[in-house]
Amino acid sequence: MNEFCAQAANAVVQKAGAMVQEKGLDRPTPLQSTGISEKAVAERFSKAAPRYDKLAAIQHTIAQHGLHNLPAQLVGNALDIGCGTGVHTQSLNARGLDAVGVDIAEGMLALAGTNYPHITFKQGSAQALPIASNSIDVVYSSMALQWANCLNSVAEEVHRVLNHDAIAELAIMVSGSFEELTHARKLAQLPTAMTPLPTADAWNRAFRGAGLAVKRVITRDYVDSHSDIMSLLRSVKGVGAGETGKQQKVLSRQDIKKLSMAYHNIHGEVGRLPLTYRVCHFRLEKNA
């Protein structure tokens, strides 16, 4: 856990301890840490920014489903956490909300500011949002929060910025994603390329521990497909995904050949190669 995460974690422990003391419980909710490096995530997504919208078709589909899950009538201030190039922040703005986008990656924000100069974009972490407390009516996020390294800090920040009786609609990739690639790498005797993602239950505990009401959870598998292993690997790298928090060995030509053979052995010699994104769509409310 890095220094920032440790500081954030200590603050969460103190607040969680106070919450459980009020409820007569024995101990605070355990911290949920992923071990992912925020700095590495920011660098990876900044590099991906120029080509992100062209490569992120499935991410766009997931984001659209998240937007569709929002109530038809919306008013007030909205926050898009992990706004990327700003395309979905603009969608919130077009629905009559005063939307602000926050992202950790400078490269993404540079594009967002150029594409949508009428919208405010700010650099910041989901674990320390540059947003005033009790100021947001709708928090929206899609395919960003899985890259945070402290689940509890994310949940605390969502709770902090929301107005009373406000909502959050969050699409988060969870454990079970990229299982085809993980299985193929194991069969090819190659090291795991990605830190295991938190489970839906881990996020559920973090949200409830922060005082948010979990009103609805929809878990859905979104399956992308690719013509060959290089296309599949580029799709993951090209959108900044696959972060582990540590330096990974570059695959050699022999490694790629072994991985391709393993993938085809699992999924058939002929046809496209599947890659599954398991996503939880959370609807949260702040009632107090």
SVG drawing of the C-alpha trace seen along z (x, -y; Angstrom):
<svg xmlns="http://www.w3.org/2000/svg" viewBox="-38 -27 49 54">
<polyline fill="none" stroke="black" stroke-width="0.4" points="0.0,0.0 1.6,-3.4 2.0,-6.3 -1.2,-8.1 -3.2,-5.0 -1.9,-4.3 -2.9,-7.8 -6.3,-7.5 -6.7,-4.1 -5.9,-5.4 -8.6,-8.1 -11.1,-5.5 -10.3,-3.2 -10.9,-6.1 -14.2,-7.0 -15.3,-3.4 -14.4,-2.8 -16.6,-5.7 -19.4,-4.4 -19.4,-0.9 -19.0,-2.2 -22.3,-4.1 -23.9,-0.9 -22.5,1.1 -20.3,3.3 -16.9,4.7 -14.6,3.6 -14.6,1.5 -15.1,2.8 -11.8,4.3 -10.0,2.2 -10.1,3.4 -6.8,2.7 -6.0,3.9 -2.3,3.2 -2.6,1.3 -0.4,-1.7 -2.4,-4.9 0.7,-6.6 1.2,-3.7 -2.5,-3.7 -2.4,-7.5 0.7,-7.0 -0.9,-4.1 -4.2,-5.9 -2.4,-9.1 -0.5,-7.1 -3.7,-5.5 -5.6,-8.7 -5.0,-9.6 -6.4,-6.2 -8.8,-5.4 -12.1,-6.3 -11.3,-4.3 -10.3,-1.1 -12.8,-1.3 -15.9,0.0 -16.9,2.4 -16.1,-0.2 -18.5,-2.6 -21.2,0.0 -20.8,0.5 -20.9,-3.2 -24.1,-3.6 -25.8,-0.9 -24.8,-2.8 -26.2,-6.0 -29.4,-4.2 -29.7,-3.0 -30.0,-6.5 -33.5,-8.0 -35.2,-9.7 -35.6,-13.0 -32.3,-14.4 -31.5,-17.8 -28.6,-19.4 -24.9,-18.8 -23.3,-15.6 -19.8,-14.2 -18.2,-11.8 -15.4,-9.9 -12.8,-8.6 -14.2,-10.8 -11.5,-9.9 -11.9,-11.8 -15.1,-13.4 -17.6,-11.8 -19.9,-10.5 -19.5,-13.7 -20.9,-15.4 -23.8,-12.9 -24.6,-13.9 -24.4,-17.5 -26.8,-17.0 -29.4,-15.5 -29.6,-18.9 -27.1,-18.2 -24.3,-20.6 -21.6,-18.0 -18.0,-18.0 -15.4,-15.4 -12.6,-14.1 -9.7,-11.9 -6.3,-10.9 -4.7,-10.9 -3.4,-14.2 -3.5,-12.9 -7.2,-12.1 -8.0,-15.5 -6.1,-17.3 -8.3,-15.7 -11.5,-16.2 -10.8,-19.9 -10.2,-20.2 -13.2,-18.3 -15.7,-19.8 -14.4,-23.3 -17.7,-24.2 -17.4,-21.5 -15.1,-21.7 -12.6,-18.9 -10.3,-18.4 -7.4,-16.2 -7.8,-14.0 -8.1,-10.6 -11.3,-8.8 -9.8,-8.4 -9.4,-12.1 -11.9,-13.9 -11.3,-17.6 -15.0,-18.2 -16.7,-19.9 -18.6,-17.8 -22.4,-17.5 -22.4,-19.2 -23.3,-16.5 -26.7,-15.2 -25.6,-12.4 -22.3,-10.6 -21.6,-8.6 -18.6,-6.4 -17.9,-3.7 -15.0,-1.3 -12.7,-3.4 -13.0,-2.6 -11.5,0.9 -8.2,-0.8 -8.3,-2.4 -6.1,-0.9 -8.3,-1.5 -12.0,-0.4 -12.9,-2.0 -11.4,-5.3 -13.4,-5.4 -16.7,-4.6 -16.0,-7.2 -15.4,-9.8 -18.6,-9.0 -20.5,-9.3 -18.7,-12.6 -19.4,-14.5 -23.1,-13.3 -25.9,-15.5 -28.4,-13.9 -30.9,-11.7 -28.6,-11.9 -27.6,-8.9 -24.6,-7.2 -24.6,-5.0 -21.3,-3.1 -20.2,-0.5 -17.2,1.4 -15.2,4.3 -14.9,7.0 -13.4,10.4 -14.2,12.8 -13.1,10.4 -10.5,11.6 -10.8,15.2 -10.1,16.5 -6.8,14.6 -5.9,15.7 -6.6,19.3 -4.7,19.2 -1.7,17.6 -1.7,20.4 -1.9,23.1 1.0,21.5 2.9,21.3 3.2,17.5 2.9,15.3 -0.3,13.6 -0.5,10.2 -3.0,8.5 -3.7,8.0 -6.9,9.8 -9.8,7.4 -12.0,7.0 -15.2,9.0 -18.7,7.6 -19.1,8.5 -15.9,6.5 -17.4,3.4 -20.7,4.0 -19.0,4.1 -17.1,1.0 -20.2,-1.0 -22.2,0.2 -19.4,-0.5 -19.2,-4.1 -22.9,-4.6 -24.2,-4.3 -27.4,-2.3 -26.9,0.3 -30.3,0.1 -29.5,2.3 -26.7,4.5 -26.7,5.8 -23.8,8.1 -23.3,8.6 -20.7,10.2 -19.8,8.2 -17.9,10.3 -15.5,8.7 -14.0,10.8 -10.8,10.6 -9.5,12.1 -6.1,13.1 -4.1,12.9 -2.2,9.8 -5.5,7.9 -6.8,9.1 -3.6,8.0 -3.6,4.6 -7.2,4.1 -6.3,4.5 -3.1,2.4 -4.6,-0.2 -7.2,-1.3 -4.8,-1.3 -6.2,1.9 -4.3,4.7 -2.5,2.7 -0.7,4.8 1.2,2.2 4.5,3.8 6.8,4.0 5.8,6.9 8.1,8.9 7.5,8.1 6.2,11.1 8.6,12.6 7.5,13.9 7.7,17.4 5.5,16.4 2.9,14.9 2.9,18.0 2.4,20.2 -0.3,17.9 -2.1,18.0 -1.9,21.8 -3.3,22.0 -6.1,19.7 -7.1,21.6 -6.8,24.9 -9.4,23.6 -11.8,21.9 -11.3,23.7 -9.0,23.6 -11.4,21.6 -13.2,18.5 -12.7,15.3 -11.1,15.2 -13.4,14.0 -12.5,11.7 -15.0,11.2 -15.5,8.0 -17.5,8.8 -19.2,5.6 -21.3,4.7 -23.7,1.8 -24.3,0.4 -27.1,-2.0 -26.3,-3.8 -28.1,-6.3 -27.0,-8.6 -29.8,-8.8 -28.0,-10.4"/>
</svg>
